[in-house]
Amino acid sequence: MTVRIFTAPIALLSVFAALLATMYLGYASNTEKNLHDFPIALVNQDVGETVDGAPQNFGDQITAALVERVPSDKVDLRLLGISEARAQLKSGRVYGAIIIPSDFTKRLVILGAGAVVPGDMERPVITVHTNPRVGPYATGIMQRIADTALDQVDETVGKTLTERVDATLAAGAADPASDKISGAARLLLADPIDVVQAPYRPMGDGAGQGLIAFFYTLILLLAGFTGAMIIHTMVDSLLGFTPTEYGPWFVQPPATGISRFRTLLIKWAVIGVAAPLLSGVFLGVARLLEVPLPGALLLWLYGTLAIIAVGFTALAVLATFGTAGLLVNLILFVVLGLPSSAATVPLEAVPGYVAVLARFEPMHQIYLAVRAILFFDGSMEAGLSHGVWMTILGVAVGLVLGATATITYDRRGLHRTASGGETPPHPIVARLAGAAR
């Protein structure tokens, strides 16, 4: 028994440590390698231009080059019109957009002519829109993808444009000495595209570059998770099932003999009453800290629902598994929840096993709804609909699990009552107490 006191906790902690390392180090260690299906919109508005009697459209050429060069196994490049691209940016369905303007070919032609005819030269612009409302990490990935792809396109277009101007000068020059492009013009032709990066619907300072949705999600989940732990312990103590310690003193009133199911109903009632109050406290503190809160009423309502869902499920797990439920809840809501939430690193940049967890992990569902309320005007398409229904499902799972387990235990006579008499101390405890005396 003495050996078991050491080996059992150490073995359990070792397994727990391995799980922590796998989830927290594995999901963030190599996002470039794990990248898959990263959604980006590509909009080609270029109408083209007639050059020397022949139609020319550099926008089409760049679109084809991007489709060919952007790795399809890593990036979901969506060819969209400008209206649909803006709609998907607004709802968070794409993490960025590359937009080629309608006068792109015209400006390139003018740039080529400006290399021959003296005058001001202005490079055509391609705009890269990032979507900061889906999170800063996704913004960084979007910028790296756009930089890499457009640098290659810029180099190819520059080479083509320079060769075209050289050929034009060579064919039309009367004096061989005149078929030269100035050094400054040649440098500009070699780098003809001006890539401008601009955030789509940027947020204020109070949004924490998009991270405020993650932290609001975290406090909602912790309110339900830790609230369940506190309610479970305090109610059991008040009903006489467990002792309460105050430093060197402990108190344990006589057990009331109430059934497991009725005990769970009391705990659910407490978290149900506390949930709207806690959600209101979060909103009030956010107001004091000047956090932008569009849709405050909707956020309060959903926050109440989220706390109830997490609290009901956590209490049901404790009623079902007893003390082991503490570890089950920790793994379910925190260890597996944080990496799969998509609140820091998007799911498109994490290992597949983490992305699978997001299908049912509570924190991801809460994050989608909170982000939709805070950043996407409460749009159903931005995740609010999915988040709400999955949270309601979480309430149902907690109710079914808790009721089934406790009613089954009660019917089998597994009551939470002492067998009579004073329970003797464990032999190891008695030996240690004797040694202390």
N, C-alpha and C positions, 0 to 999 in steps of 0.2 A: 504493500500500500504506500509506503514511503517513497519508493521509486516512482510509482504512478503519479504522485503529487507533482513531481518534476517533469516526467516524460510527457504526460498527457497535455498540459498547457503548452509546453515547448513545441510539441508536434503540431498542435492546432495553430499556434502562432506562425510556424514555418510555412504551413500551407497558406495561411492568410497573407503572409508576406509575399509569397510567390504570386498569388492572385493580384495583390496590389501592384507589384512590379510589372506583371504582364499587362494590366489594364492601363496604368498611368505612364509607363515608359514606352510600351509598345505602340500606343496610339499616337504619340507625338514625336517619336524618334526619327521617322523618315517619311515625312508627308509627301515629298516629291515622288518617291517610289510607290507610295500607296495611292497616289492620285488616280481617280477614275470618275468618269461621267461628270466632270466639272462643267456646269452649264454657262455658256457664253453666247450672247446674241451677236450676229454679224449682219449689218445692214448696209446694203450697197444701193445708194441713191443716185449714183453717177448716171447721167443721161448721155454721156459720150460727146464726141465732137468730130466734125468732118475735117480731115487733114489731107491736103493734096488730092481732094476729090474722093477720098476713101473714108468710110466711117471708122472711128477709133474709140475704144472704151477701155481706159486703163483700170477703171473700177472693176470691170469684169475679170480682167487679168489678175488683179490683186485678190479678188474673192476666190478665184480658182487656185491661186498660189497658197492662200491661207488654208483652204480646205485640204489641199494636198500635204502641207507641211505641219499643220497642227495635228499632233498624234490623236487619232480617234479613240484609242483605248484609254486615254487620259482626259480628254476634253470633249464635252458634248457641244459642238459648234452648231448653233441653230441659225439658219438663214431666214431672217424675218424682215418684214416691213417695219418702217419706223414706228407706226402706231402700236403694233403688237410687241415690239421690243420695249417700248416705254411701258406698256401694260405689264409685261413680265418683270421689268425692273421694279415697277411700283409695288408688285406683289411678292417680290423676293424669289421669283421662280428662276431668274438668271442672276448670276453674281457679277455681271458686267456686260458691256456691249462695245463693239468696235463699229464705228459709223463712218462710212465713206460718203462725203457730201455730193450733191448733184453736179457741182461744177468742178469736180476733181480733174477730169481729163482736160477740160478747158484751161485750167490753171497750169497743168503740166505743159501743155502746148505753149502757153504764154511764157512759161519759164524757159522752155527750149529756145523760143524766139528771142527772149531777152539776153541769151548768151551770145547772140549774133548782133542784135541791134542794141546800142547803148541805151540804158535806162534802168529804172528800178526793177528789181527781181524779187518776187515773193513766192515762197514755197506753198504748194497746196497742203491742206490740213486734213489729217485723219484724227477723229476724236475717239478717245478711249474713255468710256464711262465706267467708273467703278461703282459698286453698290455698298456703301459703308453700313447700311442698315442690316446687312446679313452678318456683320462682324468684321473686325480689323484683319483677322488672319485670312479670310476669304478675299479681302481687298488686296492684301499683299500677294497672294497667289495669282489673282487676276492681273496685277501689274507685271509680274514676272513673265507670265504667258504672253501677254501683249507685247512686252519689250522684246522678247526673244523672236517672236514670229514677225513683227513689223520691222525689226532691224534687218532680217533676212530679205524681206520684201523691198525695203528701202534700198538695199544694196543692189538687188536685181533690177529694179526700176531705174536706179541711177545709172547703171551700166548700159541699159537699153537706151535711155535718153541721151547719154553722152555719145554713144555710137551713132544715133540718129542725127544729132547735130553735127558731128564730125563728117558724116557722109554728105549732109546737105551743104556744108561749107566747101568740101572737096569738089562737089559737082558743080557748084555755082561760082567759084572764085576765079577771077581773071588773073589775079596776081597770086602765085603760090605762097607768098609771104603773108597773104591776108587770110589764109585758111587756118588761122590759129584762134583758139579760145583763150581768153585771159585766165590766169591762174585762179583768181577769185571765182570767176564764172565756172571753171571746171570743178572746183571744190563744191560749189553749190549744186551743180548737176549731179555730182557723185552722191550727194545726200539730199535728194529733192523733196522728201516728204517731211513735213512738220507734224510730229505726233504729239497731240495735246491730251493730257490726262486730266479728267475732271470728275469729281464725285457727282453721282446722280442723287438729287434731293439730299444735300448734306445736312447733318444734324448739328444742334447747338452744343455748347460745351458741357451742359449738364447731362448729356447722354453718354459721356465717357467713351466716345468713339464706338458706340454700339454695345459696349460691355454692360451697360446698366440693365439690359434685358436679362443677361445671364445672372447677375447678382440678385435681381428681383426674383427670378426663378428660384435661386438658391435659398433665399430667406423664406419663400413660401413652402418649399420642400422641407426645410429644417423646422419650420413651425409645426408642420404636421408630424414629422418624424420624431423630433425631440419632445414635442408636445405629447405624443402618444406615450413615450417613455416615462415622462413625468406623471401623467395622469394614471398610467398603469401602476406605478410604484405608490403614489399617494393614495389612490382609491383602495388598493390592496392593503395598505397599512391601516387606513381608517376602518376597513371592514374586518380587521384582525387577522388577515391571512399572512402578513409578513411584518416583522418588527421594524420600527423606525429608530435609527440611531441619532443621538445628539452628542457628538464627541464621545466621552466615555460612558454615556447613559444610553439606554435604549428602552423603548416603550412598545408593548404589544398588547392591545386590548383583546378581549375574548373574541374568537371568530364568530361572525354573525350566522354562519351556516347558509347564507344566500347561495343560490345555484350559480354555476359558471355562466350560464346564458344571461341571467339577470345581472350578474356582475358586469358582463361585457356590454349589456344595454346601458348601464349607468355610465361606463367609460365612454361609449359612443355619444351619449347625451352631453357629457361634459365637453368633448372636443367639438360637438356640433354647436354648442352655445359659445365656445371660445373662438371658433373660426371667424365669424364676422367681426368680432372685436379685434383679433389679431390682424386681419386684413385691413381694417380701418387704421390701426396703429401704423402699419407699413406705409399706407398712403399719407398719413399725417406727417411722419418723419420725412418722407420723400418731398413733401411740400416745403417743409422747413429747410431742407437741403437744396431747394430750387431745382429739383429734378423735373424735367418736362414730363407732364402726365396728361397727354391727350386721352380722352375716353376714361376719365377717372372712375366714373360710376361702373362702367363695364369692367375695369380692372379690379375694383372692389368686389364685384359679384363673382368674377372668375377666381380671384384670389381666395374667396371664401370656399368656393367649390373645390379648389385644389387642396387646400388645407384639410378639408373634410375627407377627400379621397385618400390622401396620404395617411391621415390620422386613423381613419376607419380600417384601412388595410394593415397598417402597422399594429394596431391593437388586436386585429384578428389573428395576425401571425403570432403575437405574444400569447394569445389565448389558446392557440393551437399547439405551439411548440414549447411553451413555457420559457424558462431562462434561455434556452437555445435560440428563441425568437429574437433576442437582442442582436445576436450575430447575423441571423438571417436578414433582419431589417437593415443592419449596417451594410451588408453586401448588396441587398436589393436596391436600396435607395441612394447609397453614397458611392460605394466602391465601383459598382457597375454603372451607376447613373451619371456620374460626372463625365467620364470619357465619351459616353454615347449620347450626351445631351446635344452635341453639335453647337454648343454655345460659344466655344473658343475655337476649336479646329472643326471645320465643316466635315460632314460625313463623307464627302467625296474625297477627303484627304486622309482618311483613317483606314486601318486594316479592316478587311471584310467582316471579321468576327465582331468587331466593335459596331459596325454599321448594322449588323443583324440585331444586336441588342436594342438599337434605337426603335425597333418596330414595337416594342412593348414596354421599354423602360419608362417609368413615370416621369423622370426629369425631362426627357426629350419632349414628351407630349405637353408638359407644362410650359417649357421654353417656347415651343411653337406658338402657343396661344398668347403668352405674355409678349413675345416679340411682335406678333401681329397687332396687338392692341397698342403697344408703345410706339412702334415705328412704321406700321403699314395701315394706319387709320382703321384698325379693327377689321381688316379685309378677311373674309372667309377664305378666299383663295390663298392668302398668305400664311395659312396655318391655323387660324382661329377655329374653323369648323372641325378640323381634325383633332385639334387639342381639346376642344370642349367634349366631343363625343368619346374620346379615349379617356378623359378624366371621369366622365359619367360611368364609363365601363369600369374604371378603377374603383369607384364607389360600390358598384354592383359586385365586383369580385370580393371586396372586403366584407360586404354584408353576407354573401353566400358562404365564404370560407369560415368566417367567425360563427355564424349561426349553425352551420353544419357541424363544425368541430365541437362547439360547446354543448349543443343539444345532444349530440352523440355521447359525449362524456357523461352528461347528466343522466341519460337513460341507462347507461351501463353502470351507474352507481359510483362513478369516479368523482366523488364530491371533494371539495376543498375543505375538509375537516380533519382535525387531529384524531388519531386512533384511540386516544384516551391516555391519560397519564402524562407525565413529563418526559419528553424525548431525551434520552441520554446523550451526552456529548460524544462526538466521534472520538475513537481511541487516540488518534494523533492529537486532537485538540486537547483532550484530557491530559495527555503526557506533557504537552507544552505548557498547559496551565500549572501542572504540578512542578515542573522545572522552574517556572517563574516564581512560585511561592518559596 
